C-alpha cells in the first residue's frame, strides 16, 4: 500500500527542520518556505520586520552552527522564531509517523495471514505425496491368464485396422506436401496410390475384411473418409505437373530422372518409351532457357549502353568468364541429357541392365543388396510406411496393403526395338541442340575482342568436353565441331575488324599528314628538314634523371628512350612514324594473336590451315588497299613537293627495314609483288622529285632574269666555277637533305648519282641562246664544264652520253682552250676545298690521291685530301706571342709548349 505524504513532506509553510549532528539538535529552515512569517499569529509590521526575516533566512545554516552559536549570533526574537519553527516541525513529523504506522500495520496483518495459509497448504501436499508413495509400493502386479480370442478381440482388431486406414488418409495430404517439397515425386506417387488402395478398401467390402460384419458402415458412420479422399485426389495432377517440371533441372542425377519418369508412368499410365520423349522435350526447354538467359546476360550491358547512349567497357576477365560460364553450362546440359538418357534406358556394353530395368526388378522382388541402385529408387510399401512419422500405427494395416506393389508395364523394356528407338531419338535431339547451340555460341563469342581470347575460351570448352563422360566419340566430335565453327567465325570477324581498322586509320593518318604538309609545312620543320630531326636530342626520361624507385620502371623508361633513339637514327620523322606505327602496331597485335592460336594446335591441323588461308587472303587484300592509298596520294599532280617526299619515304620504309607485308602475314609471292609495287611507286616519286627540284634550281640560278650581262672584255682567267654553278650545287645539296636520312649507303649513293646526272644533263642541254646569255666568257664556261666532268667521273658516270654532252658543250665554244691538265688540276684543287660544303653530292669513298699525307690526322678525315693552300698552315698561337696570363685559361691549367 502506498504511503500518503505527510504535511512535512508537502512543505508546510513556516515548518522548521531538525537535523541531528553528533547528538546535538540543529535547526534548519526549508528554503522553499523561508519567506513565510515565523509566527502564525503575528503579521508583518513593516519593511524592517520583513527584511530581518529575510536576513535570518539567508544567514541561517543549521548544518554549520550549533545551539551556542545561535544565541551568539541572533537576537531573542529571532531565537523565539526558530523555536516556534522547530516545534511546528516536530508536530508534523509526529503526525506523519502516526499515519505511517497505522497504514503499515494493516498490511502486516494481511501478509501474516497469507503466510500461514501457504504453510498449511504445503503441509497438506507433503502429506498427500507420502500417502501416494506408500500406496504404490504396496501394490503387487498380478499376471492375468491368457485367453483365447473371442469375438470382442476380433472386433477390437477391426477397429484398430479401421483406425490405421483412416490415419493413413488423414496424414496423407501432409506427407504428400512434404515429399513434393523434397522433390521425392516417386515416393509421393507411391503414397498417393497406396492412399487410393486404402480408400477402396474402406469403401468396398471384400472377403478378407468386411466392415459390415462388425457392424461398421464406413460410408454412413465415417463420412470423413470420402471427404479426405476428395482432398487427396487433386494431388495427382500436382505431382505429375511438378515431376514434369523437375525434368528441366540442369543438375539432376540419373537416379532422380529415372524416379521422375517412373512417376509419370505410374500416375498417367504413360508407356515407358513415351517417357523418353517427355524427358527429351523438357530438356529441350532447359537448353532453350539456358541459351536465352545466357544471351540476355551477355547482351544486357549492350542493351543498357544503347539505351543510355554510352559505351560500356567491361574488363577482359569479366568478358572471358561470362563466355566460358555460359558455353560450359550449355554444353554440360547437352552432355548430361545424353548421358542420363543412355544410362536410364540403354544397357551397358558389359551387359549390365539399365537403371530402369534394375528399378523395376527391385519393385517386384525387393532385396537388401542394392548397392548398384540409387537410394531414391530403392522403394517399397514397407519402406515408405516405415519412413512416415506414424509408422508404428500404420503397422496395423492389413498384410495385403502393406505388401502393395503398383503395376508396372515392363514388357516394353524387353522389346528389341527400344535400343534403336533410343539411338534415333538421341541423335535427332542432339542435332537440334547443336543447331540452337551454334547461334548461342556466336552470341557468346561476340564480345571477345582478340583472337587470343577466342582461342582461350575455345581451349577451355574443348577441355571441358574432353572431361565429360558418357558421350560417344561421334557426339563429342559434333560438339567440338560446333565450338570450332563458332571460334573460327569470331576469329575471322576479329581479324577482319582489326584489318579494316588498320586500313581506315592509315588512310586517316595519311590524309591528315598530307593536308598538314600542304597547308602548314612551315609548322613541321622536323618533317620538311629531316636532318634537323636527326640532330635533335630526345628528352631523357625523368625516372632515369631522378633515379627510379624500381628496376622494372627504370627498364621500361630506358627501353622507351632507346626506341626513341633508334627511331631518330632511322630518320623516321614524326609524321612518317605516325603512319608507320599504325601499320606496325596493328600488324604486331594480329600476329601475336595468331601465334597464340597456332601454338595451341598442330600447324598441320585442318582448322589452322583453314584459318591461315582465310587470314592470308584478307591480309593481302588490306595490303593492296594500303598500296592503293599511297598511289592515290601520289597521283595528285597538284600536290606539294613535301607531300611527294612524305609518300616516298613511307614507301621506302614499307619495303625495308619495316618489312610490313611480311610481318602482317602475306604470302611470299604476294609480299614480293607488293614490295615491287611499293618500290616502283618510290622510284616514280623519286624521279618526280628530281625532275621538279632540278628544274626549279636551274630556273632559279640560271634564268635570264637572274644573270646580268657580263662586260665585253675580260683579261683574267677564272680559277673556280661560276657563282651561279656554285649556288646551284649548294642548293641541290640542301635539297637532297629533304629526302631524309638513309642508313643504306648503297641506296643513298644511287639516289645522289641519279639526281646529279639529271642536274648535269638538264644544265648541259639548255638552248644555245640561253647558254650564251648566261656565260658569255668562254673560259668560265670551260671551267664550269670541267668541274661538272670532275663530279661525273667521281660517280662513275662516264658510261653513256653524259661525257659526250659535256665535251660537246666545252669544245663548241672555245677554240684556244688552256691545257686540259691545268684545268683538271684546278678542278681537283677546288673540289678539295669545297668537299665539306658539297658532301651530300659526293661519294662516301674518295679516290686515293697521291698528295694525301698519311701521317696527317686532318687529311685522314677528308676523303679528297686537303688543298695545297692549306699545307704549311700555322696556328695563330704560333704566329703571335701569347700573354703571360693566357695559360690560366687552358683546361686543367696546362702550360703552353
C-alpha positions in Angstrom: 0.0 0.0 0.0 1.4 3.4 -1.0 2.2 5.8 1.9 0.5 9.1 1.9 2.8 12.1 2.1 2.9 13.9 5.4 2.4 17.5 5.9 6.1 18.0 6.5 6.9 16.3 3.2 4.4 18.5 1.5 6.2 21.6 2.7 4.1 23.2 5.4 4.8 27.0 5.4 7.0 28.0 8.3 7.8 24.5 9.5 11.3 24.2 10.8 13.6 21.2 10.1 15.6 19.4 12.7 18.9 17.9 11.8 20.8 15.9 14.4 24.6 16.1 14.2 26.8 14.4 16.9 23.8 14.2 19.3 23.0 17.9 19.0 19.8 19.2 17.6 20.4 21.6 14.7 17.6 23.8 13.4 17.1 24.3 9.7 14.6 26.2 7.7 13.2 25.0 4.5 14.5 27.1 1.6 11.3 26.7 -0.3 9.1 28.2 2.6 11.6 30.5 4.2 9.6 33.6 3.1 6.7 32.8 5.4 6.5 34.6 8.7 7.7 32.9 11.8 4.5 33.3 14.0 1.2 32.4 12.6 -0.5 34.9 14.9 1.9 37.8 14.1 1.6 39.8 10.9 4.4 41.6 9.3 4.7 45.0 10.8 6.7 46.7 8.1 9.6 46.7 5.9 12.1 46.3 8.7 10.5 43.1 10.0 10.4 41.6 6.6 13.9 42.5 5.8 15.1 41.0 9.2 13.3 37.8 8.5 14.8 37.5 5.0 18.2 38.2 6.5 17.7 35.5 9.1 16.6 33.0 6.5 19.5 33.8 4.2 22.1 33.8 7.0 20.8 30.8 9.0 22.6 27.5 8.0 21.6 24.8 10.5 24.1 22.4 9.2 27.1 24.5 10.1 26.2 26.0 13.6 25.2 24.6 16.9 23.0 25.9 19.8 25.6 28.1 21.4 26.3 29.9 18.1 22.5 30.6 17.7 22.4 32.6 21.0 25.6 34.3 20.0 24.6 35.5 16.5 20.8 36.0 16.8 18.6 38.1 18.9 15.9 36.9 21.3 13.0 37.4 18.8 14.9 35.5 16.2 15.6 32.7 18.7 11.9 32.5 19.5 11.1 32.4 15.8 13.5 29.5 15.4 12.0 27.7 18.4 8.5 28.1 17.0 9.6 26.5 13.7 11.2 23.6 15.5 8.1 22.8 17.4 5.9 23.0 14.3 8.2 20.7 12.5 8.3 18.2 15.4 4.5 18.1 15.5 4.3 17.5 11.7 6.8 14.6 12.0 4.9 13.0 14.8 1.7 13.1 12.8 3.4 11.6 9.8 4.8 8.8 11.9 1.4 8.1 13.4 -0.2 7.8 10.0 2.5 5.6 8.6 2.3 3.1 11.5 -1.5 2.8 11.1 -1.3 2.0 7.4 1.6 -0.4 7.6 0.1 -2.3 10.4 -2.9 -3.4 8.3 -0.6 -4.6 5.5 1.5 -6.5 8.0 -1.6 -8.3 9.3 -2.7 -9.4 5.9 0.8 -10.7 5.0 1.0 -12.8 8.1 -2.4 -14.4 7.3 -1.3 -15.3 3.8 1.9 -16.9 5.1 0.0 -19.1 7.5 -2.3 -20.3 4.6 0.7 -21.2 2.4 2.3 -23.1 5.2 -0.8 -25.1 5.8 -1.2 -25.9 2.0 2.4 -27.1 1.8 2.0 -29.5 4.7 -1.1 -30.9 3.1 0.8 -31.5 -0.3 3.6 -33.2 1.5 1.2 -35.5 3.4 -0.6 -36.4 0.2 2.7 -37.3 -1.5 3.7 -39.6 1.3 0.3 -41.4 1.1 0.8 -41.9 -2.7 4.3 -43.3 -2.2 3.0 -45.8 0.4 0.1 -46.9 -1.8 2.2 -47.5 -4.9 4.8 -49.5 -3.0 2.1 -51.8 -1.5 0.6 -52.8 -4.9 1.9 -56.1 -6.4 1.2 -56.8 -10.1 -0.9 -59.8 -10.9 -0.5 -61.5 -14.3 -3.8 -62.3 -15.9 -4.1 -65.7 -17.6 -4.2 -65.8 -21.4 -7.5 -66.4 -23.0 -8.5 -67.4 -26.4 -9.5 -64.8 -29.0 -13.1 -64.0 -28.6 -15.5 -62.0 -30.7 -14.7 -59.0 -28.6 -10.9 -59.2 -29.5 -11.7 -59.5 -33.2 -13.9 -56.5 -33.0 -11.1 -54.6 -31.4 -8.7 -55.6 -34.1 -11.1 -54.5 -36.7 -11.4 -51.2 -35.1 -7.7 -50.8 -34.9 -7.3 -51.7 -38.5 -10.0 -49.2 -39.4 -8.2 -46.5 -37.4 -5.0 -47.3 -39.3 -6.9 -46.9 -42.6 -8.3 -43.6 -41.5 -5.0 -42.5 -40.1 -3.3 -43.0 -43.4 -5.9 -41.0 -45.2 -5.8 -38.2 -42.7 -2.0 -37.9 -42.7 -1.6 -38.4 -46.5 -2.0 -34.7 -47.6 0.7 -33.5 -45.1 3.1 -36.3 -46.2 2.4 -35.6 -49.9 3.2 -31.9 -49.4 6.4 -32.8 -47.6 7.5 -35.2 -50.2 6.8 -32.8 -53.0 8.8 -30.1 -51.3 11.7 -32.6 -51.1 11.2 -33.4 -54.8 10.7 -37.0 -53.9 8.0 -37.4 -56.5 8.2 -41.2 -56.8 7.6 -41.6 -53.0 4.7 -39.1 -53.3 3.3 -41.2 -56.2 3.6 -44.4 -54.3 1.9 -42.9 -51.3 -0.9 -41.5 -53.4 -1.5 -44.9 -55.0 -1.4 -46.5 -51.5 -4.0 -44.0 -50.3 -6.2 -44.9 -53.2 -6.0 -48.6 -52.3 -6.9 -47.7 -48.7 -9.9 -45.7 -49.8 -11.1 -48.5 -51.9 -10.6 -50.9 -49.0 -12.8 -48.7 -46.9 -15.4 -48.1 -49.5 -15.8 -51.7 -50.8 -16.1 -54.8 -48.8 -14.1 -57.9 -49.7 -13.8 -61.4 -48.3 -10.8 -60.7 -46.2 -12.2 -57.8 -44.4 -15.9 -56.8 -44.2 -16.7 -53.8 -42.1 -20.3 -54.7 -42.1 -19.5 -57.9 -40.2 -18.5 -55.9 -37.3 -21.4 -53.6 -37.5 -19.5 -50.7 -39.1 -20.9 -48.8 -42.0 -18.0 -46.6 -43.2 -20.0 -44.5 -45.7 -22.6 -43.6 -43.1 -20.7 -43.6 -39.9 -17.4 -42.2 -41.3 -18.2 -39.6 -44.0 -14.7 -38.2 -43.3 -13.2 -40.9 -45.4 -14.8 -39.7 -48.6 -14.1 -36.1 -47.9 -10.5 -36.9 -47.1 -10.1 -38.8 -50.4 -11.6 -35.8 -52.2 -8.9 -33.7 -50.7 -6.2 -36.2 -51.7 -7.4 -36.6 -55.4 -6.0 -33.2 -56.6 -2.5 -34.2 -55.6 -2.3 -36.5 -58.7 -2.2 -33.6 -61.1 0.1 -31.6 -58.9 2.6 -34.4 -58.6 2.5 -35.0 -62.3 3.0 -31.4 -63.2 5.8 -30.8 -60.7 7.5 -34.0 -61.8 7.4 -32.9 -65.4 8.9 -29.5 -64.5 11.6 -31.3 -62.5 12.9 -32.9 -65.7 14.2 -29.4 -66.6 16.6 -29.2 -63.7 20.1 -28.8 -65.2 21.9 -30.7 -62.4 19.5 -33.7 -61.9 21.1 -37.1 -61.5 20.2 -40.2 -63.5 18.5 -41.7 -60.4 16.4 -38.7 -59.8 15.4 -38.5 -63.5 14.5 -42.3 -63.5 12.4 -41.8 -60.4 10.6 -38.9 -62.1 9.9 -40.8 -65.3 8.5 -43.7 -63.2 6.3 -41.1 -61.5 4.8 -40.2 -64.9 4.5 -43.8 -65.9 2.6 -44.7 -62.6 0.4 -41.7 -62.4 -0.5 -41.1 -66.0 -0.1 -44.7 -67.3 2.3 -43.5 -70.0 4.4 -46.2 -71.7 8.0 -46.2 -70.7 9.3 -45.4 -74.2 7.0 -42.3 -74.3 8.6 -41.1 -71.1 11.9 -40.8 -73.0 10.1 -38.4 -75.4 8.8 -36.4 -72.5 12.3 -36.2 -71.0 13.9 -35.0 -74.2 11.2 -32.4 -74.7 11.7 -31.0 -71.3 15.5 -31.0 -71.8 15.0 -29.0 -74.9 13.2 -26.4 -72.9 16.0 -26.5 -70.4 18.6 -25.9 -73.1 16.5 -23.1 -74.6 16.2 -21.4 -71.2 19.9 -21.6 -70.7 20.6 -20.2 -74.2 18.1 -17.3 -73.8 19.1 -16.5 -70.2 22.8 -16.5 -71.1 22.2 -14.4 -74.2 20.3 -11.8 -72.2 23.0 -11.8 -69.6 25.8 -11.3 -72.1 23.9 -8.7 -74.1 22.4 -6.9 -71.2 25.3 -4.5 -71.0 25.0 -3.7 -74.7 21.3 -3.0 -74.4 21.8 -0.8 -71.4 24.6 1.1 -73.1 22.4 1.6 -76.2 19.6 2.9 -74.0 21.8 5.3 -72.2 23.7 6.3 -75.3 27.1 5.4 -73.8 29.5 2.6 -74.5 30.3 0.5 -71.5 33.8 -1.2 -71.5 33.9 -4.3 -69.3 37.1 -5.8 -68.1 38.6 -8.5 -70.2 38.5 -11.1 -67.4 34.8 -10.5 -66.9 34.0 -11.0 -70.6 36.1 -14.2 -70.7 34.5 -15.6 -67.5 30.9 -14.9 -68.8 31.6 -16.5 -72.2 33.1 -19.6 -70.6 30.4 -20.0 -68.0 27.5 -19.6 -70.5 29.1 -22.0 -73.0 30.1 -24.6 -70.4 26.6 -24.6 -68.9 25.0 -25.3 -72.3 27.5 -28.0 -73.2 27.0 -29.5 -69.8 23.3 -29.6 -70.3 23.6 -31.4 -73.6 26.1 -33.9 -72.3 24.1 -34.6 -69.1 21.0 -35.2 -71.2 22.7 -37.7 -73.5 24.4 -39.5 -70.7 21.3 -39.6 -68.4 19.0 -40.9 -71.1 21.6 -43.6 -72.1 22.2 -44.7 -68.6 18.4 -45.0 -67.8 17.2 -46.8 -71.0 20.3 -48.4 -72.6 22.1 -51.5 -71.3 25.9 -51.1 -70.8 28.4 -52.6 -73.2 29.4 -55.1 -70.4 25.9 -56.5 -70.4 24.7 -54.7 -67.2 21.0 -53.9 -67.3 19.9 -50.3 -67.4 18.8 -48.3 -64.4 15.1 -48.6 -65.4 15.3 -52.4 -65.6 17.0 -52.8 -62.3 14.5 -50.5 -60.6 11.5 -52.4 -61.9 13.1 -55.7 -60.8 13.6 -54.2 -57.4 9.9 -53.2 -57.3 8.9 -56.8 -58.0 11.3 -58.5 -55.7 12.8 -56.1 -53.1 16.2 -57.1 -51.9 18.6 -55.9 -49.2 21.6 -56.0 -51.5 21.1 -52.9 -53.7 24.5 -51.3 -53.9 24.2 -50.6 -57.6 20.8 -48.9 -57.4 20.4 -45.2 -56.4 18.8 -44.6 -53.0 15.8 -42.7 -54.5 14.9 -45.8 -56.5 15.0 -48.3 -53.5 11.3 -48.1 -52.7 8.6 -50.4 -51.5 5.4 -50.0 -49.5 7.1 -51.3 -46.3 10.0 -48.8 -46.8 7.6 -46.0 -47.4 5.4 -46.7 -44.4 8.5 -47.0 -42.1 9.7 -43.6 -43.2 6.4 -41.9 -42.2 6.2 -40.3 -38.7 3.2 -42.6 -37.7 4.9 -45.8 -38.9 4.1 -47.8 -35.7 0.3 -47.1 -36.0 0.4 -48.0 -39.7 1.7 -51.4 -38.9 -2.0 -52.3 -38.0 -2.8 -52.2 -41.7 -3.7 -55.5 -43.3 -0.9 -57.5 -44.9 -2.3 -57.1 -48.5 -2.0 -53.3 -48.1 1.5 -53.4 -46.5 2.6 -55.6 -49.4 1.1 -53.4 -52.1 3.1 -53.1 -55.4 1.9 -50.7 -58.2 1.5 -52.2 -61.6 4.4 -51.5 -64.0 4.5 -52.4 -67.7 8.0 -53.8 -68.1 7.3 -55.6 -71.3 8.3 -52.5 -73.4 11.8 -52.6 -71.9 12.3 -56.1 -73.2 11.5 -55.0 -76.7 14.5 -55.2 -79.1 13.4 -52.0 -80.9 13.9 -49.9 -77.7 17.6 -49.5 -78.3 17.2 -48.4 -81.9 14.4 -46.0 -80.8 16.7 -44.6 -78.1 19.6 -44.1 -80.6 17.4 -42.4 -83.2 15.7 -40.0 -80.7 19.0 -39.1 -79.0 20.7 -38.4 -82.4 17.7 -36.3 -83.5 17.7 -34.4 -80.3 21.5 -33.8 -80.4 21.2 -32.4 -84.0 18.5 -29.9 -82.9 20.5 -28.9 -79.8 23.7 -28.3 -81.9 21.7 -26.2 -84.3 20.4 -24.0 -81.5 23.8 -24.0 -79.8 25.6 -22.6 -82.9 23.7 -19.3 -82.7 24.2 -19.1 -79.0 27.9 -19.7 -79.3 28.1 -16.9 -81.9 26.5 -14.5 -79.4 28.7 -15.6 -76.5 31.9 -15.3 -78.6 30.8 -11.9 -80.0 32.2 -9.7 -77.0 35.6 -11.3 -77.3 37.9 -8.6 -78.9 41.0 -10.6 -79.8 41.9 -13.9 -81.3 43.8 -14.9 -78.2 40.6 -14.5 -76.1 38.6 -16.5 -78.6 41.2 -19.3 -78.5 41.4 -19.3 -74.7 37.6 -19.8 -74.5 37.8 -22.5 -77.2 40.6 -24.4 -75.4 38.6 -24.3 -72.1 35.4 -25.6 -73.8 37.3 -28.4 -75.6 38.9 -29.4 -72.3 35.5 -29.5 -70.7 34.1 -31.7 -73.5 37.1 -34.0 -73.1 36.4 -34.4 -69.4 32.7 -35.2 -69.9 31.9 -38.9 -69.6 29.1 -40.7 -71.3 29.4 -39.1 -74.8 30.2 -41.3 -77.7 33.2 -40.2 -80.0 30.9 -39.1 -82.8 28.8 -37.0 -80.4 31.8 -35.4 -78.9 33.2 -34.7 -82.3 29.9 -33.0 -83.3 30.1 -30.7 -80.3 33.8 -29.9 -80.9 32.9 -29.0 -84.5 30.3 -26.6 -83.3 32.8 -25.0 -80.9 35.4 -24.8 -83.7 32.9 -23.3 -86.1 32.0 -20.5 -83.6 35.7 -19.9 -82.8 36.6 -19.7 -86.5 33.7 -17.3 -87.2 34.6 -15.0 -84.3 38.3 -15.1 -85.0 37.7 -14.2 -88.7 35.5 -11.3 -87.6 38.1 -10.1 -85.1 41.0 -10.0 -87.6 38.8 -8.6 -90.3 37.8 -5.8 -87.9 41.4 -5.3 -87.0 42.5 -5.2 -90.6 39.6 -2.8 -91.5 40.6 -0.6 -88.5 44.2 -0.7 -89.7 43.2 0.4 -93.2 40.9 3.2 -92.1 43.3 4.5 -89.5 46.1 4.5 -92.0 44.0 6.4 -94.6 43.0 9.0 -91.9 46.6 9.4 -90.8 47.8 9.7 -94.4 45.1 12.3 -95.3 45.8 14.3 -92.2 49.6 14.3 -92.8 49.2 15.4 -96.5 46.8 18.2 -95.5 49.2 19.4 -92.9 52.2 19.3 -95.2 50.2 21.2 -97.9 48.8 23.9 -95.7 51.1 24.2 -92.7 54.5 22.9 -93.9 56.4 25.5 -92.0 54.9 24.3 -88.7 56.6 21.0 -89.1 60.3 21.6 -89.7 61.3 18.2 -88.5 59.4 16.6 -91.4 60.4 19.1 -94.1 64.1 19.1 -93.0 64.8 15.6 -91.6 68.4 16.5 -90.8 67.3 18.8 -88.0 65.3 15.9 -86.6 68.5 13.7 -86.6 70.4 16.2 -84.5 67.6 16.9 -82.0 68.3 15.0 -78.8 65.3 13.2 -77.4 64.3 14.0 -73.9 65.7 11.9 -71.1 63.1 10.1 -69.0 62.5 11.7 -65.6 63.0 8.3 -63.9 66.5 8.0 -65.3 67.4 11.5 -64.2 66.0 11.4 -60.6 66.5 7.7 -60.1 63.7 5.2 -60.5 62.2 3.5 -57.4 62.0 0.1 -59.1 64.1 -1.8 -61.6 61.0 -2.6 -63.8 60.2 1.1 -64.1 63.7 2.1 -65.0 63.9 -0.7 -67.6 60.7 0.4 -69.2 61.8 4.0 -69.4 65.2 3.0 -70.7 63.5 0.8 -73.4 61.3 3.7 -74.4 64.4 6.0 -74.6 66.3 3.5 -76.7 63.4 3.1 -79.1 63.3 6.9 -79.5 67.0 6.9 -80.4 66.5 4.1 -82.9 63.6 5.9 -84.4 65.7 9.1 -84.7 68.6 7.3 -86.2 66.4 5.6 -88.7 65.2 9.0 -89.9 61.5 8.4 -89.0 60.3 11.9 -88.5 57.0 12.4 -86.5 54.6 12.3 -89.4 56.3 9.4 -91.1 56.5 7.5 -87.8 52.8 8.1 -87.0 51.7 6.5 -90.3 54.1 3.5 -90.0 53.3 3.0 -86.3 49.6 2.5 -87.2 50.6 -0.3 -89.7 53.2 -1.9 -87.5 51.2 -1.8 -84.3 48.1 -3.4 -85.7 50.2 -6.0 -87.6 52.0 -6.9 -84.4 48.8 -7.4 -82.4 47.3 -9.5 -85.1 50.4 -11.7 -85.4 50.6 -12.2 -81.7 47.0 -13.4 -81.6 47.6 -15.7 -84.5 50.8 -17.0 -82.9 49.0 -17.9 -79.7 46.4 -19.7 -81.8 49.0 -21.7 -83.7 50.8 -22.7 -80.5 47.6 -24.3 -79.2 47.2 -26.6 -82.2 49.3 -28.5 -84.6 50.3 -26.4 -87.5 49.2 -29.1 -89.9 45.6 -29.3 -88.4 42.8 -28.6 -90.9 41.4 -25.8 -88.7 44.8 -24.0 -88.6 45.2 -24.4 -92.3 41.7 -23.1 -93.0 42.2 -20.1 -90.7 45.7 -19.3 -92.1 44.4 -19.4 -95.7 41.4 -17.2 -94.9 43.6 -14.7 -93.0 46.3 -14.6 -95.7 43.7 -13.6 -98.3 42.3 -10.8 -96.0 45.8 -9.5 -95.2 46.8 -9.4 -98.8 43.6 -7.5 -99.7 44.3 -4.9 -96.9 47.9 -4.5 -98.1 46.7 -4.0 -101.6 44.4 -1.2 -100.3 47.3 0.3 -98.3 49.3 0.5 -101.5 46.3 1.9 -103.3 46.0 4.7 -100.7 49.7 5.6 -101.3 49.2 5.5 -105.1 46.1 7.6 -104.8 48.0 10.4 -103.0 50.9 10.1 -105.4 48.6 10.5 -108.4 47.7 14.0 -107.3 49.5 16.2 -109.7 49.0 19.5 -107.8 50.4 18.1 -104.5 53.2 19.9 -102.8 56.8 18.7 -103.1 56.7 17.9 -99.3 53.8 15.5 -99.9 55.7 13.7 -102.6 58.7 13.3 -100.3 56.5 12.1 -97.5 54.8 9.4 -99.6 58.2 8.3 -101.0 59.7 7.9 -97.5 56.7 5.8 -96.3 57.0 3.6 -99.4 60.7 3.1 -98.8 60.1 2.2 -95.1 57.4 -0.4 -96.1 59.9 -2.3 -98.1 62.9 -2.1 -95.7 63.5 -2.0 -92.8 59.9 -2.3 -91.7 59.0 -5.3 -93.9 55.4 -4.6 -93.2 54.0 -7.0 -95.9 55.9 -10.0 -94.5 55.1 -9.1 -90.9 51.4 -8.8 -91.4 51.3 -12.3 -92.8 51.1 -12.1 -96.6 52.3 -15.0 -98.7 55.8 -15.0 -100.2 54.6 -14.3 -103.7 52.1 -11.7 -102.6 54.7 -10.0 -100.4 57.2 -9.9 -103.2 54.7 -8.4 -105.6 53.7 -5.8 -103.0 57.3 -4.9 -102.4 57.9 -4.4 -106.1 54.8 -2.3 -106.3 55.8 0.0 -103.5 59.4 0.1 -104.8 58.2 1.2 -108.2 56.0 3.8 -106.5 59.0 5.1 -104.6 61.1 5.2 -107.7 58.5 7.2 -109.6 58.1 9.6 -106.7 61.9 10.0 -106.6 62.0 10.7 -110.3 59.3 13.3 -109.9 61.1 15.0 -107.1 64.3 15.0 -109.0 62.7 16.5 -112.1 60.9 19.2 -110.1 63.9 20.0 -108.0 66.4 20.2 -110.8 64.1 22.3 -112.9 63.5 24.7 -110.1 67.2 25.1 -109.3 68.1 25.7 -112.9 65.4 28.3 -113.3 66.3 29.9 -110.1 70.1 30.2 -110.6 70.5 30.1 -114.5 67.5 32.0 -115.6 67.8 35.0 -118.0 66.4 37.4 -115.4 68.9 36.1 -112.8 72.2 36.9 -114.6 73.4 40.4 -115.6 75.2 40.8 -119.0 78.9 40.4 -118.4 81.4 43.1 -119.5 82.6 42.9 -123.1 86.3 42.2 -122.3 87.8 40.1 -119.5 91.5 39.6 -119.2 91.7 37.4 -116.1 91.1 33.7 -116.5 88.7 32.2 -113.9 90.0 29.8 -111.3 86.8 28.4 -109.9 83.3 27.6 -111.1 80.9 30.5 -111.7 78.9 31.7 -108.7 75.7 30.5 -110.4 77.0 27.0 -110.7 78.3 27.0 -107.1 74.9 28.3 -105.8 73.1 25.7 -107.8 75.2 22.9 -106.4 74.8 24.1 -102.9 71.0 24.4 -103.4 71.0 20.8 -104.8 73.0 19.6 -101.8 70.5 21.3 -99.5 67.5 19.8 -101.3 69.0 16.3 -101.0 68.6 16.6 -97.3 64.8 16.8 -97.7 64.7 13.2 -98.7 65.7 12.2 -95.2 68.4 10.1 -93.6 69.2 6.9 -95.3 71.3 4.4 -93.4 71.7 2.2 -96.5 74.8 3.7 -98.2 74.3 1.9 -101.5 70.8 3.2 -101.8 71.9 6.7 -100.8 74.7 6.8 -103.4 72.3 5.5 -106.1 69.9 8.4 -105.3 72.7 11.0 -105.3 74.1 9.6 -108.6 70.8 9.8 -110.4 70.0 13.2 -109.1 73.4 14.6 -110.1 73.0 13.0 -113.5 69.7 14.7 -114.1 71.2 18.0 -113.0 74.1 17.8 -115.3 72.0 16.7 -118.3 69.5 19.4 -117.7 72.2 22.0 -117.4 74.2 21.0 -120.5 71.1 20.5 -122.7 70.0 24.1 -122.3 69.2 26.0 -125.6 72.1 27.8 -127.2 70.8 31.3 -126.7 70.3 30.9 -123.0 73.8 29.4 -122.6 75.3 32.4 -124.5 73.4 34.8 -122.2 74.3 33.0 -119.1 78.0 32.6 -119.7 79.5 34.8 -122.5 83.1 34.2 -121.2 84.4 31.0 -122.9 87.0 30.3 -120.2 84.4 30.4 -117.4 82.2 28.1 -119.5 85.1 25.7 -119.9 85.9 25.8 -116.2 82.2 25.0 -115.3 82.1 22.2 -117.7 85.4 20.8 -116.4 84.1 20.8 -112.9 80.9 19.0 -113.9 83.1 16.4 -115.7 85.1 16.0 -112.4 81.9 15.4 -110.5 80.7 12.9 -113.1 83.9 11.0 -113.0 83.7 10.7 -109.2 80.3 8.9 -109.5 81.4 6.8 -112.5 79.0 8.5 -114.9 81.5 8.3 -117.9 79.4 5.5 -119.4 76.7 6.7 -121.7 76.4 10.0 -123.5 76.9 12.2 -120.4 80.6 12.8 -121.0 79.9 13.3 -124.7 77.4 16.1 -124.0 79.9 17.7 -121.6 82.7 17.5 -124.2 80.4 18.9 -126.9 79.4 21.8 -124.7 83.1 22.6 -124.0 84.7 22.2 -127.5 81.9 24.1 -129.4 82.6 27.4 -127.6 86.4 27.6 -127.1 89.0 27.4 -129.9 92.1 28.4 -127.9 91.4 26.4 -124.7 94.0 26.1 -121.9 95.7 22.8 -121.4 93.4 20.1 -120.1 95.9 19.1 -117.4 95.8 22.6 -115.9 92.0 22.7 -115.9 91.9 19.2 -114.2 94.4 20.3 -111.6 92.4 23.4 -110.8 89.1 21.5 -110.5 90.7 18.9 -108.2 92.0 21.7 -106.1 88.7 23.4 -105.9 86.9 20.1 -105.1 89.3 19.5 -102.2 88.4 23.0 -100.8 84.6 22.6 -101.2 84.3 18.9 -100.3 82.7 19.7 -96.9 80.1 22.0 -98.4 79.3 19.6 -101.2 79.5 16.5 -99.1 75.8 15.3 -99.8 76.7 15.3 -103.6 80.0 13.4 -103.2 80.5 9.7 -102.8 81.5 8.3 -99.4 84.7 6.7 -100.7 87.1 9.2 -102.3 89.9 8.5 -104.8 93.3 7.5 -103.5 95.2 10.8 -104.2 98.9 10.8 -104.0 99.0 14.2 -102.4 97.3 13.0 -99.2 99.7 12.8 -96.3 99.1 9.5 -94.5 100.5 10.9 -91.2 98.3 13.9 -91.1 95.2 13.3 -89.0 93.2 16.1 -90.7 94.0 14.6 -94.0 92.5 11.2 -92.9 89.2 12.9 -92.2 89.0 14.5 -95.7 88.1 11.9 -98.4 89.7 14.0 -101.2 92.6 15.3 -99.2 93.4 18.8 -98.0 94.0 21.6 -100.5 97.5 22.7 -101.4 97.0 26.2 -100.0 96.5 24.7 -96.5 99.9 23.0 -96.5 102.2 24.8 -94.1 99.3 26.4 -92.3 100.3 27.7 -88.9 98.1 28.4 -86.0 97.5 31.9 -84.7 99.0 30.9 -81.4 102.3 30.2 -83.1 102.4 33.5 -85.0 101.5 35.8 -82.1 103.2 35.7 -78.7 100.8 34.7 -76.0 100.4 36.9 -72.9 101.6 35.6 -69.6 98.1 35.0 -68.2 96.8 33.1 -71.2 97.9 29.8 -69.7 95.3 30.2 -66.9 92.6 29.8 -69.5 93.7 26.4 -70.5 91.9 23.3 -69.2 93.5 21.9 -66.1 96.0 24.8 -66.0 98.2 23.1 -68.6 101.1 25.3 -69.8 101.8 26.1 -73.4 104.6 24.3 -75.1 
